[in-house]
């Protein structure tokens, strides 16, 4: 009898250990096709030739991803879609199960297809979504890349998608995106290197979560494969709570896919290492739509922004936004006084773009008269407590 009890307890212990796994990092592999692709004027033989070459390479990429059971997200701009409407005839679609190649990618090869738009040449995101519908693909709610910085003239006004938006090329079309990926800047020279999921409050409070917001943002982090291991270690080393979903996205560039040995390089440097991590339970390879669904169901829609690199100095995973009266005067001119905080406290001051502009322990003795009029945040770090205070100058 004692032997049986011992065996039962031993088996239970082994089972408990085997199921004690670290929370995985969620990774999305995607490819953007820009608004100048394929080259050449639509309807010309040059454009058709370039279209067919690109078509074949994208199908090869999709087959490679499927062979590893890896989800791949394909995000084309308007020109490729207009070319598909022109060139996908009965002869061409014979090689893709009598479907245009975008339907074939989605229905036969399991590719996620999202809208992507630079919003040039008279086309906006709604027009791209409409073209996907016209090709029988059906547009997702993913806003496949956007400029987030409100201080730049190129800012794309992402928060207009809180309500349905009409097309500009096809004004009868209406579409509302709700999932932001990318959070880029022009030429990606100053992208915020954050990981996590949140609901941006507004233009000037992009890194502040609004629990009632209807737009979701997914942090891409550094956007390479090596950094995925860094995020995994944040969980393993208990630096991030398991209630915080860490995210990363990697752009498989069209030039890499179309180069002579590009697919082999993608297989060796991207797919193989990521599938090894996936098979070890350390990452989930997914698409942007499925990621948000899992964030809602498995993470209880818990907003979390984590910035291990310190580029934005924003981490609201375990923070509380204090009332404005905790900081005065507000608006301030040269001095900032914080009420109700005592002990060994570290302060950080950063602007609406998330760039740190001052840090130290003596914020009340510092002179900020040199700062331009703007919205600012004070990050208060006291022991294990982190709080954000919104201030205005």
N, C-alpha and C positions, 0 to 999 in steps of 0.2 A: 504493500500500500504506500509506504513512504517513497519507494522507488518511482511509482507512478506520479506521485505529487511532485517529486523532484523533476521528472521529465517534463511535466506540464509547465512548471515555473521556468525551466530552462528554455523551452520553446517560446514561451511568452516573452522572455527577455530578449531572445534573438529577434523575434518579430518586432519588438519595440525599437530595437537598435536599427533594424533595416529600414523602418519607416521614418526614422529621425533624419530627414534630409534638409539641407539648406534651401531657403527660398530661391528659385531660379531667377536669373536676369532675362528679361524679355527683349529679343533681338529681331529686328526687321531688316531684311535685305530688299533694296528697291533700286529701280533704274528710271531715271528721268530722260525722256526724249524731248529735246527743246524745240522751240517754235521755228527754227531754221532747218529742220530735218523732216524729210529728205531734201537734199540740195536741188536747185533747179526750179524753174517755174512749174506750177501744177499743170498737168496735162501734157507736158513735153516728154519726149523719149528719154531725155537725161534724167528727169525726175522719176520716171517709171523705173529705170534701171537702178537708181539709187534706192528706191523704195523696195524693190524686190531683193536687193542684196541685204538691206536692213531686216526685211521680213524673215529671210532665211536664218540670219544670225540670231534674231530674237527667239525663233522657234527652237533653235539649237540650245540656247541658254535655258529655255523653259524645260526642254527634255533633260538637260543636265541637272537642273534643280529637282525635277521629279525623280530622277534616278537616286537621289540622296534623300528623297522624301522631305525636301526643304521647301517652305513657302517662299515664293518670290513675288514682289509687288512691282507691277509695270505701270508707269505713270507717263503717258504721252501728252504732248501739247497738241494744239489744233491742226498743224500742218500734216502730221502723219495720219490723222483721222480723216481729214479731207482727201488725202491721197488714197486711203483705203476705200473710201466711197467711190473714187474714180477707177481704181485699178483692179479691185477684187472682182474679176469676172469668172464665168463658169470654167474657163480653162485653168486659171490660177488656183481656184479653191479646190480643185480635184486633189491636190496634195495635202489638204487640211480638212479632210472628211466633209467636203462640200460646204465648208463654212469659211467666212472671212477669217483672217488669221487671228484677229482679236477675240472672236468668239471661240476659236479653236484653242487659243491660249487659256482662256477661262474655263471652258466647259470640258475640254479633253485633257489639259495639262495642269489644271488646278492653280493657275496664276491669278492673283488678285490684281484687278485693274482699276486704278484711281485716276481722277482728273489731275492734270498738272497744267499750270498756265502762267506765262509771264505777263499776261494781260496786255499784249501788244497787237498791232496790225488789226485792231478792231474786234479782237476776241477776248472774252473774259472767261472766268471759271465756269459760269453757267453755260456758255457756248460750248466749251469742251465737254461738259456733262451731257449736253444735248447731242453732240456728235457721237458720244459713246452710246447713248440711247438709240440713235439712228442706225448704228451698226449692230444693234441687238445685244449689246453687252450689258447695258444698264450701269449707270454711274453710282459709285459709292458716295458716302458723305465725307470723304477724305479731301481736305484742301491740301493738295500735294506740293507743299512748299510755299513759303510766304516771307515777306520782309516784315519783321516785327518791330523795328525801331521807329518810334514815333518822331524822333528828332531828324529823320532823314526825309528828303523830298521824294525819295523812291518808295516811301512807306505805302504798303498796298491796302491799308484800311481793312484789316482782317475782321474787325468786329462788326462789319456790315452784315456778316453772315448770321447774325443773331435772328434775322428775319430772311425770308426767301428773297433772292436777288434775280432780276431779269437779265437776260442775255443782251449783249450789245450788237453782235452780228445777227443773232436770231432773237429779236426782242420778245417774241411770243413764248420763248422758253423761260422757265422759272426753276431755280434750284437753290437749296440751302445746304451749305457745307457745315459740318459740326466738329470735324477732327483736324486739328492743326498738326502738321508734322514739319520739321525743318527748322523753324524759328531762325531763318537766315538773315544775313545782311548782304548788301550788294557785293558780289564777287567773294562772298564768304570770308571777308577779312576780319570780322569782329563778331563771329557767331557766339551766342551764349552756350557754354559747354555744360549744360545741366542735364540731369537724368531724372526721370519721374513723370508723373501725370498730375495735372491740375486743371482748373478752370479759370483762365485769366479774367481778372475783374474788369479791366478796361485798358485803353491804350497806354495810359500813364502808370498803370498798376499791373503790368503784364505778369509779374512774378508773385502776385497776391491772388490766392485762391478765393473764388466766389462760389460758395456751396450751392447757390441757386443759378449759377451760370449754365448756359446751354451750348457752350463751345468748350471742347476738350483739347488740351495741348499735351503732346508727347515729346519729352526731351530726347534729343538724339545723342547727347553726350559728345565724345570726341569723334565718333564716326569711323573708328577703325576696329580691327579684330583684336588687337593686343589689349586695348582698353577694356574689352569685355571681361578679361580676367581681373582687372582692377575692381570692377563692380562686383564680381563674384566674391572677392576677398573682403569687400565691405560687409557683406552678410556674414561670412565666415568669422571675421574678427569682431563681430558684434558692434560695428561702427554705425550700422543702419538697422533700424527696426524691421522685422519681417513683415510688418504691416505696410511698409513702404515699397511700392513697386518700382524697381530700378529698370530703366529702359535704355536701349541703344539702337541706332539705325546706321546701316552701312550702305553707301551708294556704290553700286556696281556700275561703273561708267560705261556708256555705249562704246567709247573708244577701246575699252578693255575687252568688251565682248566681240567687237568686230576685228580686232588685230589678229595676226596670223596664228599665234599660239595663245590667244587671250583666254579661251575657254579652259585650256589646260591649266593656265596660271590661276584662274578663278577657282578651279577645282582644288588645286593644291594649297592655295593660300587662304581661301575663304571657306569653301564647303567642307573640306576634310576637318580642319580644326574646329569649326563650329559644330559639326555633327558629333565629334568626339565629346565636346562639352555637353551637347544635348543628350547623348547616350548616357552620360554620367549624371544626368539630372540637374546640371548646373545652369543651363539656359533653355529657354523655350523659343523656338524659331517660328515666327508668326507673321501676320500682316497687321496693318494699323487698325482695321475695323475689329478684328478678333481680339486685339490687345485691349481695346477699350471695353469690350464685352467682358473679358476676364477681370479687368480692373474693377468693374462694377460688381461682378459676382464673387470673385475670390478675395478681393481687397476691400470690399464694402465701400467702393468709391472714395477711399481715403486719399485725400490730396497730399502729394509729397513732391517737393523739389529738393534735390540734393546736388551740390556743386563741389565735388571733391577737389577740383583743380583751383577753386577760389577765384574764378574769372568773373562771376557775378556776385559772389558773396551772399547768395540768397539760399536759405535752407529752411523751408517752412514745414518740414516733416514733423517736427515736434515744437512748433512755435505758436504763439498767441499774439494777435495784433492788439496792442494796448489802445485804450481810448486816447483821443487826441489831447485831453486835458492832462495827461501824464507828462507831456512835454510842453514847455512854455518858454518864451512867448511863441505863439504859433498863429500866424506866420512869424518867423524869426528874422532878425537882421544880422547880428554878428555873434550873439550868444545863444546857447541851447542849454536849458536846465531840465533835468529829468527828476521827477518826483517818485517817491516810493521805492527806490532801488538803493540797496545798501550792500556793504561787504566788498569782496574782491570782484569788481565788475570790469569787463572789457567792452568797449563801445566801438562800433564801426559805422561810419557814415557813407552811404552810397546814393548815387543819383537814380533817376527813373529808368536809366538804361541798365542798371545793375552793376555799374562800375564803382568800385570802392575809391573814395577820395580822401578818407581820413580814418585812422584807427588809433586807439589809445585808451587810457584809463581816466583821463582828466578832461572829459568833454566840456564841462562847465567852465573850465579855465582856458579853453581854446577860442580863438577868434576866427569866425567864418565869414567875415565881411567880404572876402574875395570871391565868394561863390556867386554864380549867376542866379537870377530868379528862376526857380524850377521846383519840381516836386522831389523831395528827398526822403530817405528812410534812415532811421537809426536802428541798428541791430544791437540789442542789449544781451550780453552773455554773462550770466551770473551762476556759477557752479554748473548744474545741469539744465538750467533754465535759459531758454532763448526767446526773446520777444522782439517784435518789430513795432516801431512807432512811425507813423506817417507824418511828415512835417512839410511846411511850405515856406519858401522864401520869395 
